[in-house]
Amino acid sequence: MHYPKKTMGSDPHNFVVGLRCILCGREFSNGNLLTCTSCGEQGILDVEYDYARLAHSLTKSALDSRDRDIWRYRELLPISPGHSLPHLHIGWTPIYDLPRLAQAIGIAKLYLKDDGRNPTNSFKDRASAVGVMKALEFGFDTIACASTGNAASSLAGLSAAAGLKSYIFVPQRAPEPKVTQLLIFGATVLRVQGTYEQAFDLCKQACDKFGWYNRNSGTNPFLVEGKKTAGLEIAEQFGTNIPDWVVVSVGDGCTIGGIGKGLQEMKRLGFIERMPRLLGVQAEGAMPMLEAFKSAKDLIPSDTNTIADSIAVGTPRNWRRAIQQIKSSCGDMIAVSDEEILDAMRLTARLGGVFGEPAGIAGVAGLRKAIAQGIVKKSESAVVVITGNGLKDIASAKQAAGKAIDVEPDLASLSF
Ligand SMILES: *Cc1c(COP(=O)(O)O)cnc(C)c1O
């Protein structure tokens, strides 16, 4: 699939008006800028669009004839025409209505949106897809990131699809299965003899020195626009039937912040009538954002200790935007233990047929707890975004799964 080539004069297919700092409000023109030049790392930039103009082309009937993937919302993405899109199918993940799981966790109506079905099996593909498009647009041939997990495997896969070189900085303790996923996609994997923070810094320095595009997700403003597509989809897929709650697991906060933005945009454009409430779920072993949310003070970085490695973030980089989105939706936050996550993994697999990694399932555990605590009412409805597939982290899944039964190849050895 190609975008139409540029027509006369200005670019009629790009509706971005600029980038605005969420801290000081300063506006920048749309370009290769990662954070606010006055506020530094804390000055996360938000991409702004000309909604009045794009409302003429992003209509229900226009969407009817478009491909069912994230690019159907092209007016709401910071992408300029000129480069062909990656061929991998990203987004428009299915939504399942699961009455038996709903009953087990005590809610009237429960839906799961399974984002483990993206090409590299996590939600992160939505962001990486936009990341590689921006790298191409800005003229880079190489893209880099520091990560041990899904952001890295996703970047490696999308780079392979787009014909970009990728360099991934992983800390020494990076799990072997995830490193293997990087290597098979042809990424150059640099194992940094140090911590994740050191890998992150080294990646940033290398991008500056060697002229690579930096996909470090906490701060790159364009990646959140990719994550936003899940919110756009939830609004379009449910329409007038939008559930009361949208439940999302939270690490850096880009996912829930992006989904919140997407839902708001769809309300503004008339696809939904009301904004659902956001429930942000953290692991008890890594909940600095929940503490900032409850205290209404600045975030204090924490240590991390949880089975849900993809949300084990002690220094979230996008916490302000996440908390802003949750508050403006009249939402809430909750934290769950590893035990509760493992329990939810079993329940979701056995009653829903969906196998998620611990961070991917944390939302189900959080919703269950929020119902028990009366935050979410039993009579309400909720959709939980399953953010990553269970095969991503076999060691954890084995803890939840139980054991096979060894038998002789003899019917007499079977006794039930
Ligand atoms: C990255 C990730 C999250 C959380 O996203 P943030 O933007 O860090 O809050 C949740 N689940 C999975 C599986 C992830 O990979």
The ligand as an SDF file (V2000), in Angstrom:
LIG
                    3D

 15 15  0  0  0  0  0  0  0  0999 V2000
    5.2080   -1.6240   27.0680 C   0  0  0  0  0  0  0  0  0  0  0  0
    4.1570   -2.5130   27.5850 C   0  0  0  0  0  0  0  0  0  0  0  0
    3.1480   -2.0690   28.4510 C   0  0  0  0  0  0  0  0  0  0  0  0
    3.0460   -0.6800   29.0320 C   0  0  0  0  0  0  0  0  0  0  0  0
    3.2230    0.3880   28.1710 O   0  0  0  0  0  0  0  0  0  0  0  0
    3.8100    1.7770   28.7210 P   0  0  0  0  0  0  0  0  0  0  0  0
    3.7380    2.6970   27.6080 O   0  0  0  0  0  0  0  0  0  0  0  0
    5.2250    1.4680   29.1560 O   0  0  0  0  0  0  0  0  0  0  0  0
    2.9810    2.1630   29.8940 O   0  0  0  0  0  0  0  0  0  0  0  0
    2.1830   -2.9880   28.8420 C   0  0  0  0  0  0  0  0  0  0  0  0
    2.2180   -4.2620   28.4280 N   0  0  0  0  0  0  0  0  0  0  0  0
    3.1550   -4.7270   27.5880 C   0  0  0  0  0  0  0  0  0  0  0  0
    3.1100   -6.1520   27.1730 C   0  0  0  0  0  0  0  0  0  0  0  0
    4.1640   -3.8710   27.1310 C   0  0  0  0  0  0  0  0  0  0  0  0
    5.1140   -4.3600   26.3180 O   0  0  0  0  0  0  0  0  0  0  0  0
  1  2  1  0
  2  3  1  0
  2 14  2  0
  3  4  1  0
  3 10  2  0
  4  5  1  0
  5  6  1  0
  6  7  2  0
  6  8  1  0
  6  9  1  0
 10 11  1  0
 11 12  2  0
 12 13  1  0
 12 14  1  0
 14 15  1  0
M  END
$$$$
